[in-house]
Amino acid sequence: HRIFLRELENYVEYPELVGRCFLDQMEDFQIYEKYCQNKPRSESLWRQFSDSVFFQECQRKLDHKLSLDSYLLKPVQRITKYQLLLKEMLKYSKNCEGAEDLQEALTSILGILKAVNDSMHQIAITGYDGNLNELGKLLMQGSFSVWTDHKKGHSKVKDLARFKPMQRHLFLHEKAVLFCKKREENGEGYEKAPSYSYKHSLNMAAVGITENVKGDAKKFEIWYNAREEVYIIQAPTPEVKATWVNEIRKVLT
């Protein structure tokens, strides 16, 4: 209200140049990630104290039609609306002076949205002993079918593992890849969001990758300690596989 709105108003006569406003403030937009991470906590607090006299009195004094939780939701809705706005503006600004800035602003906002979405999944990981922040930046997360083929272990277990995939949610960090099991929760709102029980992780320093597995364009292999452990991973689509393979390759190189 004090900064960004005022900057936007400066461009009322030159809307095609509005991308510059976004680019100037892009560092401050990172706060949305923190805000969204805290949203489950603020919702939980609101549920505990929503009927307190204090909040009711605040609402009455401010003459607000809606209760506080509606306002707490606004930033979450707003960050998703910015990208729609920029897409629309770009559509009508193809050959004008500010088109490059609009495109760059859109790319940056989409990056922030991805980070927000990824971090919302990350805060739902349970059972990990260490500090997730020490694993470096979270690059990707998603659900996969995983087969294991380990040199160590009972041969019958190996045969069984080879045929029956496990459903695993993978979190790729700069320093490690985490394998988790997704658990759907019963409840309302954010309490209904899934949680992920941590199963195991692989240190990226000892990981190798085989990009193509015969007979399936959606599969790739992650192997560990010179193929002592091999994980065959099937993505939902060849495109998802390609994105993950590229990200893993970047980390390894």
Secondary structure, DSSP 8 states (H G I E B T S, - for coil): --SHHHHHHTTTT-GGGTHHHHHHHTTGGGHHHHHHHHHHHHHHHHHHHTT-HHHHHHHHHHT-SS-HHHHHHHHHHHHHHHHHHHHHHHHT-TTSTTHHHHHHHHHHHHHHHHHHHHHHHHTTEES--S-GGGG--EEEEEEEEEEEEESSS-HHHHHHHHHS-EEEEEEEESSEEEEEEEE---SSGGGGS-EEEEEEEEEGGGEEEE--BTTBTTEEEEEETTTTEEEEEE-SSHHHHHHHHHHHHHHH-
